[in-house]
Structures are given as structure tokens and as C-alpha cells.
Amino acid sequence: MNVTPLALHSTGAVRGALQSHGWEDGLARASAGGIHPLAFHLTGLDQGALEALVRFGGGLGLEVVTGDDWAILAGSRSRLSAFARPWTAPEPLVDVALQVGIAMPGDPGPAWHTARRPVPLDQPVLVGILNVTPDSFSDGGRFTATHAALAHAESLLRDGATIIDVGGESTRPGRTELVSAEEELRRVAPVVEALVRTHPDLLVSIDTVKSAVAKGALDLGAAIVNDVTAFRFDVAMAGVVAAAGAGAILMHSRGGLLEIASYEHADYAGDVVGGVLAELRAALSLAADAGVPADTVVLDPGLGFSKTVEQSVVLFDQLGALQALGRPLLVGPSRKRFLGAVTGLPVEERDRATAAACALAWERGARLFRVHAVAAAREALALAKALDTASQP
């Protein structure tokens, strides 16, 4: 007899073991997902709920660790799913069961829908950054001329980008002036138009918080709107996105446009993950109320935006918690301050750390990666994806 440990940092090892015994891929995936462990931190519980949690959760084979008014609830996804049924829970746990069910990882579906075509999510999706601004934090002024922007876009595509994200207003820390919609559109319109004309199948994203700029770019053939305020800044933005059937990237941030890259609104009462979850859930609700279909939305945790270095690191490590929102996750760690703080490297030397961050983010559930240096990220993600399937026969 042989006994072989199975590492459970992902579902790959269990899935592969089941497939080695002839299990069909779909059934192996579902079963491996059911075995995969999850844990939840519960707070604000009264004594009756704590006592019921120990009895009921323990009876389902879950691990329960409790304190005065809190608990850690952990176990396999299948057992936690059995717990998360309010209709079977004892009275003190009805709301707890409901909230655990809401917090369980959701299925974002196989593809992200945009105005031009769906984007499959079974492989890493690289979003190449094309800043046509004079003052972006790492490449400001390099691609303001249309011919230079197009040449850089060609380089990004050769290196493996699926999407080109065109931005006409910097969100760099320390800026003091806003860009008008007219000036921003003057910067981005020629580039969007030329990209769509040169590459009819290319997915172009417009990085803007202004509905007039978004509409102008969408009318020129852009397929995606990347809003770093998640529709907070411009109340008309959600309607523009809905009317165009565009893909939407909703990024978490706080405060006004001159504050979002600062630490002015970085107080999360000790729970940055919970705060980001709640605020992105509210953004999803706002989008739905405006008629934006759920399958057109991607969520971005906003690493480095309204978050200290320490908060960004914690949020990055806990990216998997955002899967509770049921939408694909995009990360934009590229050359960010938290990478500089960790590595001690200046902006221009952070591409290796960015690539490593992308690979780690894939393992934590991210599927889209917004980067400056596409080739390095592509290589790191190829390895991360290969490890995902390494246990399969």
C-alpha cells in the first residue's frame, strides 16, 4: 500500500488523482472543488449563536474556533455548503448560514463579455498598458504622439497582450490638476481609432472615469471601459457602458480623483479585505441597477489605490476572498509602490517583481493582468498555468 500526500493549495492535485483513476474531467473538477478547504472569520456573534455554531458546525465535520463574540469556521467546500443552508440551520444560525453562503466563492463563468466579443478565461489574459499622457508615473510622455503610441501597442501585442488599455489621464500619486474631458478625448481618440482600424479584431479598453470620454472611445470601436472609480465619479458612466454593451472593469478606490492614489482614505478599521469586498459589492449593485449585465463586469481590487503598502500586501495575499463576488478578477500590480517597498527597487526596475506578482495572483484566482511589461508577465503566467494542470495525467 502507498500513501501519497496531496498538497491542497489548489484543487489540481486532487483533480489529477481522480483523473488518474478514470474520472471524467468535469466530475473530477467538481469533486476536487468540494474537497478544497475554505475558512471564514465570523464576528459580532452572541453567546447563543456561538454555542449553536459549535454544535451544528461540529456535527457537520467543520472546524470551529471561538472567542468572546467571534469564530473561525473552516472545512471543505462541500461541508461548508451544507452549513450555508438557512432553511436547515438552527434558529440562532439562520443569518450566519445565509452570510456564509454569500461569502462562498462564486463561479464567474467561462468568459467575460465585451462590446466586440467574449474573452475566454481559461488562460491568463494580459492587458497591455498604453498611457498617452505626459505625466504617468512610469512612462509619462513617451507615447503622447500617435505614431509612438501605435508602435508601442504593436510591441505589447507581439509580447502577448490580448487587450490594449488606453489612458489619457494619469492617476499617479501627488498630482494636483485634473484633465478636462475634451483634453483627455483629444489625447486618446486618435490612438483608439488607429488601433481599431489597424487591428479590427483587437479589444481596446479605454481607461477613463468620464462618461463623455468613454462614449467617444466606444463610438470609435473600443470594447471595454476601465473605470478606476467603479462608476463613482460620473453618474452617467454606467448608462454609457450599458447602452454600448461594453465590458466594464470596476476598480476599488476611495475619495476624489486627486486623492485615490494617496493614503487619505486608507482607514479600513483593521479589515481591508472586508472593506474592499463590501465596496465592490456595492459597485456591482450600482452597475446592475443601471442595466450593466453581470457577465460584462470584471473587478479590480485596486492595489495601491487608497491603500497603504501593508494593506496592499494583505489584500494581494487574500485575493481569493474576492471570488465571493462571482466576477472575474483583474489585478494591476505593475510597478506599484508596494512592490517597490518590498523589493527596494525603483519604478523602472520592478518588472520582474510584477511578473512574480502576476503568477501569485493567478494562483489566488485572478485571470486578467494589467501590466507594462507584457513578455515577462506572460512567461511567469505560463508557468503558473502549467502548475495548475501539472497533476493531470
Buried (B, 14 or more C-beta within 10 A) or exposed (E): EEEEEBEBEBBBBBBBBBBEEEBEEEEBBBBBBBBBEBEBBBEEBEEEBBBBBBEBBEEBEBEBEBEEEEBEBBBBBBBBBBBBEBEEBBEBBBEBBBEBBEBBBEEBBEBBBBBBEBBEBEEBBBBBBBBBBEBBBBBBEBBBEBEBBBEBBBBBBEBBBBBBBBBBBBBBEEBEEBBEBEEBBBBBBBBBBBBBEEBEEBBBBBBBBBBBBBBBBBEBBBBBBBBBBBBBBBEBBBBBBBEBBBBBBBBBBBBBBBBBBBEEBBEBEEBBBBBBBEBBBEBBEBBBEBEBEBBBBBBBBBBBBBBBBEBBBBBBEBBBBBBBBBBBBBBBBBBBBBBBBBEEBEBEEBBBBBBBBBBBBBBBBBBBBBBBBBBBBBBBBBEBBEBBEEBBE
